Amino acid sequence: MLQEEYRYYEPYQLPSQPSSSAPVATLDNYPAMQTLPEQYVSQPPTHPSGPLLVSTAPRKRPGRAGAIMALALVLAIIFGVGLFSGWEFANKNSSTTTASKSVASALSSQLQSAGSSSSSNNLETQQEAAIAKIEPAVVQLDVTTAQGQQIGSGVIIDTRGDIVTNNHVVSGAQTIDVVLNTGTTLHGQLVGTSPANDLAVVRIPPFAHMTVAQIGDSSKLTVGQEVLAIGNPLGITETATKGIVSALNRSVTESTGATISHAVQTDAAINPGNSGGALIDLQGELVGIPTLAAINTESNTPANGVGFAIPSNLVATVVSQIIQ
């Protein structure tokens, strides 16, 4: 609120009247009348005959009404100026507030956009680092059976050259060729299998600069968590797909009759050739072995975005039993 300006006005003073003691001119003060020629004396007076009328009505003096009107006019001007100033101030304040809100909104949008972009870049960086960490440990398995050739994936899990894969990848194998991510092919030897858990171990001779996958804790997985699948789907080597953990603790029965308990469900694409590969988190740790995709019974084809992996904790337990 603007503080109104107040002024003090003196009471209006009526104009002062001439004092009765002021000197008054009389005929005696004027020079004596000079004698007029005769012709003028005999002339009749030039003013009309009859008595001279003198107005006896009193003179009108400025009254209180005029003073009140003047005072009201001054007050109206002051009030109008104050009102206009207040309106202008409020309007400027409102405009400033609106402008401030607009600036704040723009800054907020920019910050959110920058934050979103930064978050996206950070996620991409994590994915790239995770893939680079696990990819040298993921191999392709070319298996020859009595029925022909089949392709799968495997993961190097220790410095002895042990590779974990699915049992159904190496079942009935006559020969197993292991193709490293460098393109080098080594001969693999089947160490042992666990058909009930659809797991097997294949060993290759250790080599220089061999990368070993770090096994993570699958019990810490949460639904919605980002995961990546690395393998050789359809024989296309070094393929990475991404998704999330769709569900946990699924019980899945394979066509071979093996039942996988506590399976990890994911929407990361899993296709033939991915079996035995790596399901990893964003730290590049092995949290599961992709095993199969759900089958759409209407078309008898793999269902889109519904895949399953053997949890890493079960893998670690079964592999240690096979190697002993």
Buried (B, 14 or more C-beta within 10 A) or exposed (E): EEEEEEEEEEEEEEEEEEEEEEEEEEEEEEEEEEEEEEEEEEEEEEEEEEEEEEEEEEEEEEEEEEBEEEEEEEEEEBEEEBEEEEEEEEEEEEEEEEEEEEEEEEEEEEEEEEEEEEEEEEEEEBBEEBBEBBBBBBBBBBBBEEEEEBBBBBBBBBEBBBBBBBBBBBBEBEEBBBBBBEEEEBEBEBBBBBBEBBBBBBBBEEEEEBBBBBBBEBEEBEEEBBBBBBBBBEEEBEBBBBBBBBBBEBEBEBEBEBEBEBBBBBBBBBBBBBBBBBBBBBEBBBBBBBBBBBEEEEEEEBEEBBBBBBBBBBBBEBBEEBBE
